[in-house]
């Protein structure tokens, strides 16, 4: 196994070598300091996304924000338990400049309700996995939402350089 410093160096090497713009859970879920160090070294050229470190939990997210650990967060309503809790985590992250990535957990249903929540939460990125049954349903629901919104629909621009 790599030490924390070696892992950070390896992730930085991959970001630079392959020009990555998104890295999710690059370090241990309790390593807020490592996330802070990596985020500082990367700057704004890559999204350092926390899923397991934040778990859509406002208290863990506050700690990360205070430490500047990461710059992107996964939002999973069924991970934290309520839509209200997920919304509060989303608003907190967005208020502090974190990019929010709306996602689901494995075993998700075929309906498209998550597409509606992602739009309502104003998340610029949605992570739904490889194409297949329940994922296609979500993509189709985004298309229906765009049709319904007409000229009010807009595409987010994510701020990585």
C-alpha positions in Angstrom: 0.0 0.0 0.0 1.0 3.6 -0.7 1.5 6.1 2.1 -0.8 9.1 2.1 2.0 11.3 0.5 2.6 8.7 -2.1 -1.1 8.4 -2.9 -1.4 12.2 -3.3 1.6 12.2 -5.6 0.2 9.4 -7.6 -3.2 11.1 -8.0 -1.4 14.3 -9.0 0.6 12.4 -11.5 -2.5 10.9 -13.1 -4.3 14.3 -13.1 -1.4 15.9 -15.0 -0.5 12.9 -17.2 -4.1 12.2 -18.4 -5.5 15.8 -18.0 -8.2 14.5 -15.7 -10.9 17.0 -14.7 -12.7 14.8 -12.1 -11.3 12.5 -9.4 -13.7 10.9 -6.9 -12.7 9.6 -3.5 -8.9 9.7 -4.2 -8.1 9.2 -0.5 -9.4 7.4 2.6 -12.9 8.5 3.8 -11.5 9.9 7.1 -8.5 11.7 5.5 -9.8 15.3 5.5 -6.2 16.6 5.7 -5.1 14.6 2.7 -8.1 15.9 0.7 -7.1 19.4 1.7 -3.5 18.9 0.6 -4.6 17.4 -2.7 -7.1 20.1 -3.4 -4.6 22.8 -2.6 -2.0 21.2 -5.0 -4.5 20.7 -7.8 -6.1 24.2 -7.6 -9.0 24.7 -9.9 -7.8 22.5 -12.8 -9.6 19.3 -11.4 -12.7 18.5 -9.4 -11.6 16.7 -6.2 -14.9 15.0 -5.4 -15.8 13.6 -2.0 -18.4 10.9 -1.8 -17.4 8.6 1.1 -15.7 11.5 3.0 -18.9 13.6 3.0 -21.7 11.0 2.6 -24.3 13.8 2.0 -23.9 14.7 5.7 -24.0 18.4 6.6 -21.7 18.0 9.6 -19.0 16.1 7.6 -19.4 18.6 4.8 -19.0 21.6 7.2 -15.7 20.0 8.4 -14.5 19.6 4.8 -15.5 23.2 3.9 -13.7 24.6 7.0 -10.5 22.6 6.0 -10.9 23.3 2.2 -11.0 19.5 1.7 -12.1 18.8 -1.9 -14.0 21.2 -4.1 -16.8 18.9 -5.3 -19.3 16.8 -3.4 -21.6 13.9 -4.4 -25.2 14.3 -3.3 -27.3 11.1 -2.7 -30.7 11.7 -1.2 -31.1 8.0 -0.2 -27.7 8.0 1.5 -28.5 10.6 4.1 -32.1 9.5 4.5 -34.4 12.5 3.6 -34.7 14.9 0.7 -34.6 17.8 3.1 -31.2 16.6 4.5 -29.9 16.2 0.9 -31.2 19.7 0.0 -29.5 21.3 3.0 -26.2 19.6 2.1 -26.5 20.8 -1.5 -27.2 24.4 -0.5 -24.3 24.4 2.0 -21.9 23.1 -0.6 -23.1 25.5 -3.3 -22.9 28.4 -0.9 -19.2 27.7 -0.3 -18.4 27.2 -4.0 -18.4 23.4 -4.1 -19.6 21.8 -7.3 -22.5 19.5 -6.6 -22.8 16.2 -8.3 -26.2 14.6 -8.0 -26.1 10.8 -7.9 -27.9 7.6 -6.8 -26.9 4.5 -5.0 -26.9 1.0 -6.6 -30.3 -0.7 -6.7 -32.0 2.5 -7.9 -35.5 2.3 -9.3 -36.4 2.7 -13.0 -38.5 5.9 -12.5 -37.1 9.4 -13.2 -37.7 11.2 -9.9 -34.0 11.8 -9.4 -33.8 13.8 -12.6 -36.4 16.2 -11.1 -34.5 16.5 -7.8 -31.2 17.2 -9.6 -32.9 20.0 -11.5 -34.6 21.3 -8.4 -31.4 21.2 -6.4 -29.6 23.1 -9.3 -26.8 20.5 -9.5 -24.6 21.0 -12.6 -23.5 17.4 -12.9 -25.5 14.2 -12.6 -23.8 10.8 -12.2 -26.0 7.9 -13.2 -23.5 5.2 -14.4 -23.4 3.2 -17.6 -26.4 3.1 -19.9 -29.0 0.6 -18.9 -32.6 0.3 -17.8 -32.9 2.7 -14.9 -30.2 5.0 -16.2 -31.9 5.5 -19.6 -35.2 6.3 -17.7 -33.3 9.2 -16.0 -31.8 10.5 -19.2 -35.2 10.4 -20.9 -36.7 12.3 -17.9 -34.1 15.0 -18.3 -35.2 15.3 -22.0 -38.8 15.6 -20.9 -37.9 18.2 -18.3 -36.0 20.2 -20.9 -39.0 20.0 -23.3 -41.3 21.2 -20.5 -39.1 24.1 -19.6 -38.5 25.3 -23.1 -36.5 28.4 -23.4 -36.1 28.5 -19.6 -33.9 25.4 -19.7 -30.2 26.1 -19.5 -26.9 24.1 -19.4 -24.5 24.7 -16.5 -20.9 25.4 -17.1 -18.6 23.7 -14.6 -15.6 25.8 -13.6 -12.5 23.7 -14.1 -9.6 25.1 -16.2 
